[in-house]
Amino acid sequence: MLIRAEMAKIVLAGHEIDAVVINKKDSNVHFGNCEVYVPSQHAILAKVIISAEMQHVTGE
């Protein structure tokens, strides 16, 4: 999941949207998620960009 989150950050940077990846994975049990945060004024656009990118990559 960290790789996908970092890829999302790179894609958003290409659209001039600042993003931060937060790794919420518990290092003891290796369970958890990574989250990508963007400024609230860019949240909807970031979601659209990432959704479009995922559709392009997966072919869905």
PDB file of N, CA, C and O in Angstrom:
ATOM      1  N   MET A   1       0.804  -1.197   0.000  1.00  0.00           N
ATOM      2  CA  MET A   1       0.000   0.000   0.000  1.00  0.00           C
ATOM      3  C   MET A   1       0.851   1.268   0.000  1.00  0.00           C
ATOM      4  O   MET A   1       0.438   2.287  -0.553  1.00  0.00           O
ATOM      5  N   LEU A   2       2.017   1.217   0.604  1.00  0.00           N
ATOM      6  CA  LEU A   2       2.878   2.387   0.640  1.00  0.00           C
ATOM      7  C   LEU A   2       3.286   2.800  -0.767  1.00  0.00           C
ATOM      8  O   LEU A   2       3.357   3.991  -1.069  1.00  0.00           O
ATOM      9  N   ILE A   3       3.551   1.829  -1.623  1.00  0.00           N
ATOM     10  CA  ILE A   3       3.951   2.141  -2.995  1.00  0.00           C
ATOM     11  C   ILE A   3       2.822   2.849  -3.729  1.00  0.00           C
ATOM     12  O   ILE A   3       3.067   3.826  -4.436  1.00  0.00           O
ATOM     13  N   ARG A   4       1.584   2.373  -3.573  1.00  0.00           N
ATOM     14  CA  ARG A   4       0.438   3.026  -4.227  1.00  0.00           C
ATOM     15  C   ARG A   4       0.250   4.446  -3.706  1.00  0.00           C
ATOM     16  O   ARG A   4      -0.038   5.363  -4.475  1.00  0.00           O
ATOM     17  N   ALA A   5       0.411   4.621  -2.423  1.00  0.00           N
ATOM     18  CA  ALA A   5       0.255   5.953  -1.833  1.00  0.00           C
ATOM     19  C   ALA A   5       1.330   6.899  -2.368  1.00  0.00           C
ATOM     20  O   ALA A   5       1.038   8.051  -2.690  1.00  0.00           O
ATOM     21  N   GLU A   6       2.551   6.424  -2.462  1.00  0.00           N
ATOM     22  CA  GLU A   6       3.630   7.253  -2.994  1.00  0.00           C
ATOM     23  C   GLU A   6       3.408   7.561  -4.475  1.00  0.00           C
ATOM     24  O   GLU A   6       3.723   8.660  -4.933  1.00  0.00           O
ATOM     25  N   MET A   7       2.872   6.602  -5.222  1.00  0.00           N
ATOM     26  CA  MET A   7       2.555   6.837  -6.630  1.00  0.00           C
ATOM     27  C   MET A   7       1.470   7.901  -6.754  1.00  0.00           C
ATOM     28  O   MET A   7       1.545   8.764  -7.629  1.00  0.00           O
ATOM     29  N   ALA A   8       0.468   7.846  -5.891  1.00  0.00           N
ATOM     30  CA  ALA A   8      -0.591   8.853  -5.894  1.00  0.00           C
ATOM     31  C   ALA A   8      -0.006  10.231  -5.610  1.00  0.00           C
ATOM     32  O   ALA A   8      -0.394  11.217  -6.236  1.00  0.00           O
ATOM     33  N   LYS A   9       0.915  10.296  -4.680  1.00  0.00           N
ATOM     34  CA  LYS A   9       1.573  11.565  -4.339  1.00  0.00           C
ATOM     35  C   LYS A   9       2.311  12.125  -5.554  1.00  0.00           C
ATOM     36  O   LYS A   9       2.257  13.328  -5.810  1.00  0.00           O
ATOM     37  N   ILE A  10       2.990  11.275  -6.292  1.00  0.00           N
ATOM     38  CA  ILE A  10       3.726  11.700  -7.482  1.00  0.00           C
ATOM     39  C   ILE A  10       2.769  12.193  -8.565  1.00  0.00           C
ATOM     40  O   ILE A  10       3.014  13.223  -9.194  1.00  0.00           O
ATOM     41  N   VAL A  11       1.682  11.457  -8.780  1.00  0.00           N
ATOM     42  CA  VAL A  11       0.684  11.869  -9.772  1.00  0.00           C
ATOM     43  C   VAL A  11       0.113  13.232  -9.399  1.00  0.00           C
ATOM     44  O   VAL A  11      -0.014  14.107 -10.256  1.00  0.00           O
ATOM     45  N   LEU A  12      -0.230  13.417  -8.135  1.00  0.00           N
ATOM     46  CA  LEU A  12      -0.790  14.694  -7.693  1.00  0.00           C
ATOM     47  C   LEU A  12       0.224  15.822  -7.827  1.00  0.00           C
ATOM     48  O   LEU A  12      -0.140  16.944  -8.178  1.00  0.00           O
ATOM     49  N   ALA A  13       1.479  15.538  -7.552  1.00  0.00           N
ATOM     50  CA  ALA A  13       2.526  16.548  -7.716  1.00  0.00           C
ATOM     51  C   ALA A  13       2.608  17.000  -9.169  1.00  0.00           C
ATOM     52  O   ALA A  13       2.885  18.166  -9.446  1.00  0.00           O
ATOM     53  N   GLY A  14       2.367  16.079 -10.092  1.00  0.00           N
ATOM     54  CA  GLY A  14       2.345  16.415 -11.508  1.00  0.00           C
ATOM     55  C   GLY A  14       1.221  17.368 -11.866  1.00  0.00           C
ATOM     56  O   GLY A  14       1.277  18.043 -12.894  1.00  0.00           O
ATOM     57  N   HIS A  15       0.210  17.425 -11.030  1.00  0.00           N
ATOM     58  CA  HIS A  15      -0.920  18.349 -11.205  1.00  0.00           C
ATOM     59  C   HIS A  15      -0.819  19.533 -10.244  1.00  0.00           C
ATOM     60  O   HIS A  15      -1.786  20.263 -10.030  1.00  0.00           O
ATOM     61  N   GLU A  16       0.360  19.705  -9.676  1.00  0.00           N
ATOM     62  CA  GLU A  16       0.648  20.805  -8.753  1.00  0.00           C
ATOM     63  C   GLU A  16      -0.240  20.801  -7.512  1.00  0.00           C
ATOM     64  O   GLU A  16      -0.660  21.851  -7.025  1.00  0.00           O
ATOM     65  N   ILE A  17      -0.519  19.594  -7.010  1.00  0.00           N
ATOM     66  CA  ILE A  17      -1.263  19.429  -5.763  1.00  0.00           C
ATOM     67  C   ILE A  17      -0.313  18.823  -4.739  1.00  0.00           C
ATOM     68  O   ILE A  17       0.204  17.723  -4.938  1.00  0.00           O
ATOM     69  N   ASP A  18      -0.088  19.534  -3.655  1.00  0.00           N
ATOM     70  CA  ASP A  18       0.770  19.016  -2.584  1.00  0.00           C
ATOM     71  C   ASP A  18       0.055  17.870  -1.877  1.00  0.00           C
ATOM     72  O   ASP A  18      -1.140  17.953  -1.594  1.00  0.00           O
ATOM     73  N   ALA A  19       0.785  16.815  -1.597  1.00  0.00           N
ATOM     74  CA  ALA A  19       0.221  15.659  -0.904  1.00  0.00           C
ATOM     75  C   ALA A  19       1.219  15.138   0.111  1.00  0.00           C
ATOM     76  O   ALA A  19       2.432  15.269  -0.057  1.00  0.00           O
ATOM     77  N   VAL A  20       0.683  14.544   1.166  1.00  0.00           N
ATOM     78  CA  VAL A  20       1.505  13.954   2.220  1.00  0.00           C
ATOM     79  C   VAL A  20       1.015  12.519   2.427  1.00  0.00           C
ATOM     80  O   VAL A  20      -0.188  12.271   2.507  1.00  0.00           O
ATOM     81  N   VAL A  21       1.957  11.584   2.513  1.00  0.00           N
ATOM     82  CA  VAL A  21       1.619  10.186   2.771  1.00  0.00           C
ATOM     83  C   VAL A  21       1.836   9.905   4.250  1.00  0.00           C
ATOM     84  O   VAL A  21       2.909  10.159   4.797  1.00  0.00           O
ATOM     85  N   ILE A  22       0.801   9.377   4.884  1.00  0.00           N
ATOM     86  CA  ILE A  22       0.884   8.988   6.289  1.00  0.00           C
ATOM     87  C   ILE A  22       0.816   7.465   6.349  1.00  0.00           C
ATOM     88  O   ILE A  22      -0.169   6.861   5.923  1.00  0.00           O
ATOM     89  N   ASN A  23       1.871   6.852   6.881  1.00  0.00           N
ATOM     90  CA  ASN A  23       1.930   5.398   7.018  1.00  0.00           C
ATOM     91  C   ASN A  23       1.346   5.021   8.374  1.00  0.00           C
ATOM     92  O   ASN A  23       1.958   5.272   9.412  1.00  0.00           O
ATOM     93  N   LYS A  24       0.155   4.416   8.362  1.00  0.00           N
ATOM     94  CA  LYS A  24      -0.508   4.020   9.599  1.00  0.00           C
ATOM     95  C   LYS A  24      -0.350   2.520   9.859  1.00  0.00           C
ATOM     96  O   LYS A  24      -1.115   1.920  10.613  1.00  0.00           O
ATOM     97  N   LYS A  25       0.643   1.942   9.227  1.00  0.00           N
ATOM     98  CA  LYS A  25       0.909   0.512   9.400  1.00  0.00           C
ATOM     99  C   LYS A  25       1.590   0.282  10.738  1.00  0.00           C
ATOM    100  O   LYS A  25       2.566   0.956  11.069  1.00  0.00           O
ATOM    101  N   ASP A  26       1.083  -0.660  11.498  1.00  0.00           N
ATOM    102  CA  ASP A  26       1.673  -1.017  12.788  1.00  0.00           C
ATOM    103  C   ASP A  26       2.906  -1.880  12.517  1.00  0.00           C
ATOM    104  O   ASP A  26       2.791  -2.974  11.964  1.00  0.00           O
ATOM    105  N   SER A  27       4.070  -1.394  12.901  1.00  0.00           N
ATOM    106  CA  SER A  27       5.312  -2.102  12.599  1.00  0.00           C
ATOM    107  C   SER A  27       5.453  -3.420  13.367  1.00  0.00           C
ATOM    108  O   SER A  27       6.232  -4.289  12.973  1.00  0.00           O
ATOM    109  N   ASN A  28       4.706  -3.569  14.454  1.00  0.00           N
ATOM    110  CA  ASN A  28       4.790  -4.815  15.220  1.00  0.00           C
ATOM    111  C   ASN A  28       4.034  -5.958  14.563  1.00  0.00           C
ATOM    112  O   ASN A  28       4.510  -7.093  14.546  1.00  0.00           O
ATOM    113  N   VAL A  29       2.865  -5.666  14.025  1.00  0.00           N
ATOM    114  CA  VAL A  29       2.041  -6.723  13.441  1.00  0.00           C
ATOM    115  C   VAL A  29       1.928  -6.621  11.924  1.00  0.00           C
ATOM    116  O   VAL A  29       1.270  -7.447  11.290  1.00  0.00           O
ATOM    117  N   HIS A  30       2.572  -5.603  11.338  1.00  0.00           N
ATOM    118  CA  HIS A  30       2.566  -5.399   9.886  1.00  0.00           C
ATOM    119  C   HIS A  30       1.146  -5.356   9.330  1.00  0.00           C
ATOM    120  O   HIS A  30       0.844  -5.986   8.317  1.00  0.00           O
ATOM    121  N   PHE A  31       0.286  -4.607  10.004  1.00  0.00           N
ATOM    122  CA  PHE A  31      -1.104  -4.467   9.595  1.00  0.00           C
ATOM    123  C   PHE A  31      -1.477  -2.997   9.629  1.00  0.00           C
ATOM    124  O   PHE A  31      -1.111  -2.286  10.565  1.00  0.00           O
ATOM    125  N   GLY A  32      -2.194  -2.539   8.631  1.00  0.00           N
ATOM    126  CA  GLY A  32      -2.642  -1.155   8.612  1.00  0.00           C
ATOM    127  C   GLY A  32      -2.622  -0.587   7.212  1.00  0.00           C
ATOM    128  O   GLY A  32      -2.393  -1.309   6.241  1.00  0.00           O
ATOM    129  N   ASN A  33      -2.862   0.701   7.111  1.00  0.00           N
ATOM    130  CA  ASN A  33      -2.985   1.369   5.822  1.00  0.00           C
ATOM    131  C   ASN A  33      -2.048   2.554   5.725  1.00  0.00           C
ATOM    132  O   ASN A  33      -1.471   3.008   6.713  1.00  0.00           O
ATOM    133  N   CYS A  34      -1.915   3.037   4.509  1.00  0.00           N
ATOM    134  CA  CYS A  34      -1.272   4.313   4.246  1.00  0.00           C
ATOM    135  C   CYS A  34      -2.355   5.242   3.736  1.00  0.00           C
ATOM    136  O   CYS A  34      -3.258   4.817   3.016  1.00  0.00           O
ATOM    137  N   GLU A  35      -2.268   6.500   4.104  1.00  0.00           N
ATOM    138  CA  GLU A  35      -3.259   7.469   3.670  1.00  0.00           C
ATOM    139  C   GLU A  35      -2.557   8.635   2.999  1.00  0.00           C
ATOM    140  O   GLU A  35      -1.447   9.013   3.373  1.00  0.00           O
ATOM    141  N   VAL A  36      -3.229   9.199   1.998  1.00  0.00           N
ATOM    142  CA  VAL A  36      -2.705  10.353   1.277  1.00  0.00           C
ATOM    143  C   VAL A  36      -3.572  11.554   1.642  1.00  0.00           C
ATOM    144  O   VAL A  36      -4.792  11.529   1.481  1.00  0.00           O
ATOM    145  N   TYR A  37      -2.928  12.593   2.131  1.00  0.00           N
ATOM    146  CA  TYR A  37      -3.632  13.808   2.518  1.00  0.00           C
ATOM    147  C   TYR A  37      -3.256  14.944   1.581  1.00  0.00           C
ATOM    148  O   TYR A  37      -2.099  15.097   1.189  1.00  0.00           O
ATOM    149  N   VAL A  38      -4.275  15.747   1.229  1.00  0.00           N
ATOM    150  CA  VAL A  38      -4.076  16.939   0.400  1.00  0.00           C
ATOM    151  C   VAL A  38      -4.793  18.102   1.081  1.00  0.00           C
ATOM    152  O   VAL A  38      -5.658  17.881   1.928  1.00  0.00           O
ATOM    153  N   PRO A  39      -4.444  19.334   0.723  1.00  0.00           N
ATOM    154  CA  PRO A  39      -5.179  20.465   1.274  1.00  0.00           C
ATOM    155  C   PRO A  39      -6.670  20.348   0.919  1.00  0.00           C
ATOM    156  O   PRO A  39      -7.018  19.895  -0.171  1.00  0.00           O
ATOM    157  N   SER A  40      -7.530  20.753   1.833  1.00  0.00           N
ATOM    158  CA  SER A  40      -8.972  20.562   1.647  1.00  0.00           C
ATOM    159  C   SER A  40      -9.490  21.197   0.365  1.00  0.00           C
ATOM    160  O   SER A  40     -10.418  20.669  -0.247  1.00  0.00           O
ATOM    161  N   GLN A  41      -8.914  22.314  -0.055  1.00  0.00           N
ATOM    162  CA  GLN A  41      -9.401  22.964  -1.268  1.00  0.00           C
ATOM    163  C   GLN A  41      -9.087  22.160  -2.532  1.00  0.00           C
ATOM    164  O   GLN A  41      -9.634  22.445  -3.598  1.00  0.00           O
ATOM    165  N   HIS A  42      -8.208  21.158  -2.421  1.00  0.00           N
ATOM    166  CA  HIS A  42      -7.858  20.314  -3.564  1.00  0.00           C
ATOM    167  C   HIS A  42      -8.387  18.882  -3.428  1.00  0.00           C
ATOM    168  O   HIS A  42      -8.111  18.042  -4.284  1.00  0.00           O
ATOM    169  N   ALA A  43      -9.131  18.601  -2.382  1.00  0.00           N
ATOM    170  CA  ALA A  43      -9.536  17.221  -2.092  1.00  0.00           C
ATOM    171  C   ALA A  43     -10.369  16.599  -3.208  1.00  0.00           C
ATOM    172  O   ALA A  43     -10.097  15.472  -3.622  1.00  0.00           O
ATOM    173  N   ILE A  44     -11.369  17.309  -3.698  1.00  0.00           N
ATOM    174  CA  ILE A  44     -12.244  16.741  -4.733  1.00  0.00           C
ATOM    175  C   ILE A  44     -11.466  16.530  -6.023  1.00  0.00           C
ATOM    176  O   ILE A  44     -11.571  15.475  -6.649  1.00  0.00           O
ATOM    177  N   LEU A  45     -10.692  17.521  -6.421  1.00  0.00           N
ATOM    178  CA  LEU A  45      -9.894  17.385  -7.642  1.00  0.00           C
ATOM    179  C   LEU A  45      -8.892  16.242  -7.507  1.00  0.00           C
ATOM    180  O   LEU A  45      -8.704  15.473  -8.450  1.00  0.00           O
ATOM    181  N   ALA A  46      -8.257  16.124  -6.362  1.00  0.00           N
ATOM    182  CA  ALA A  46      -7.286  15.039  -6.143  1.00  0.00           C
ATOM    183  C   ALA A  46      -7.955  13.680  -6.267  1.00  0.00           C
ATOM    184  O   ALA A  46      -7.389  12.751  -6.844  1.00  0.00           O
ATOM    185  N   LYS A  47      -9.150  13.568  -5.729  1.00  0.00           N
ATOM    186  CA  LYS A  47      -9.880  12.293  -5.806  1.00  0.00           C
ATOM    187  C   LYS A  47     -10.213  11.947  -7.259  1.00  0.00           C
ATOM    188  O   LYS A  47     -10.092  10.792  -7.668  1.00  0.00           O
ATOM    189  N   VAL A  48     -10.630  12.942  -8.030  1.00  0.00           N
ATOM    190  CA  VAL A  48     -10.940  12.725  -9.448  1.00  0.00           C
ATOM    191  C   VAL A  48      -9.680  12.313 -10.211  1.00  0.00           C
ATOM    192  O   VAL A  48      -9.713  11.384 -11.018  1.00  0.00           O
ATOM    193  N   ILE A  49      -8.585  12.998  -9.956  1.00  0.00           N
ATOM    194  CA  ILE A  49      -7.324  12.685 -10.646  1.00  0.00           C
ATOM    195  C   ILE A  49      -6.863  11.272 -10.333  1.00  0.00           C
ATOM    196  O   ILE A  49      -6.490  10.526 -11.238  1.00  0.00           O
ATOM    197  N   ILE A  50      -6.886  10.897  -9.061  1.00  0.00           N
ATOM    198  CA  ILE A  50      -6.433   9.555  -8.673  1.00  0.00           C
ATOM    199  C   ILE A  50      -7.371   8.485  -9.224  1.00  0.00           C
ATOM    200  O   ILE A  50      -6.912   7.440  -9.686  1.00  0.00           O
ATOM    201  N   SER A  51      -8.661   8.732  -9.180  1.00  0.00           N
ATOM    202  CA  SER A  51      -9.624   7.765  -9.746  1.00  0.00           C
ATOM    203  C   SER A  51      -9.380   7.566 -11.226  1.00  0.00           C
ATOM    204  O   SER A  51      -9.373   6.434 -11.709  1.00  0.00           O
ATOM    205  N   ALA A  52      -9.177   8.667 -11.959  1.00  0.00           N
ATOM    206  CA  ALA A  52      -8.917   8.573 -13.396  1.00  0.00           C
ATOM    207  C   ALA A  52      -7.620   7.824 -13.673  1.00  0.00           C
ATOM    208  O   ALA A  52      -7.548   7.014 -14.598  1.00  0.00           O
ATOM    209  N   GLU A  53      -6.604   8.096 -12.874  1.00  0.00           N
ATOM    210  CA  GLU A  53      -5.316   7.421 -13.044  1.00  0.00           C
ATOM    211  C   GLU A  53      -5.447   5.918 -12.781  1.00  0.00           C
ATOM    212  O   GLU A  53      -4.873   5.107 -13.507  1.00  0.00           O
ATOM    213  N   MET A  54      -6.194   5.554 -11.756  1.00  0.00           N
ATOM    214  CA  MET A  54      -6.381   4.122 -11.431  1.00  0.00           C
ATOM    215  C   MET A  54      -7.153   3.428 -12.553  1.00  0.00           C
ATOM    216  O   MET A  54      -6.847   2.283 -12.887  1.00  0.00           O
ATOM    217  N   GLN A  55      -8.141   4.094 -13.136  1.00  0.00           N
ATOM    218  CA  GLN A  55      -8.884   3.502 -14.251  1.00  0.00           C
ATOM    219  C   GLN A  55      -7.961   3.324 -15.450  1.00  0.00           C
ATOM    220  O   GLN A  55      -8.039   2.321 -16.159  1.00  0.00           O
ATOM    221  N   HIS A  56      -7.093   4.296 -15.669  1.00  0.00           N
ATOM    222  CA  HIS A  56      -6.153   4.199 -16.784  1.00  0.00           C
ATOM    223  C   HIS A  56      -5.180   3.030 -16.594  1.00  0.00           C
ATOM    224  O   HIS A  56      -4.889   2.292 -17.536  1.00  0.00           O
ATOM    225  N   VAL A  57      -4.681   2.874 -15.362  1.00  0.00           N
ATOM    226  CA  VAL A  57      -3.700   1.831 -15.065  1.00  0.00           C
ATOM    227  C   VAL A  57      -4.332   0.446 -15.098  1.00  0.00           C
ATOM    228  O   VAL A  57      -3.744  -0.491 -15.639  1.00  0.00           O
ATOM    229  N   THR A  58      -5.532   0.305 -14.521  1.00  0.00           N
ATOM    230  CA  THR A  58      -6.167  -0.998 -14.439  1.00  0.00           C
ATOM    231  C   THR A  58      -6.989  -1.343 -15.672  1.00  0.00           C
ATOM    232  O   THR A  58      -7.373  -2.497 -15.866  1.00  0.00           O
ATOM    233  N   GLY A  59      -7.264  -0.329 -16.517  1.00  0.00           N
ATOM    234  CA  GLY A  59      -8.039  -0.568 -17.730  1.00  0.00           C
ATOM    235  C   GLY A  59      -9.515  -0.712 -17.472  1.00  0.00           C
ATOM    236  O   GLY A  59     -10.244  -1.212 -18.330  1.00  0.00           O
ATOM    237  N   GLU A  60      -9.974  -0.290 -16.320  1.00  0.00           N
ATOM    238  CA  GLU A  60     -11.410  -0.405 -16.008  1.00  0.00           C
ATOM    239  C   GLU A  60     -12.156   0.805 -16.468  1.00  0.00           C
ATOM    240  O   GLU A  60     -13.371   0.885 -16.290  1.00  0.00           O
TER     241      GLU A  60
END
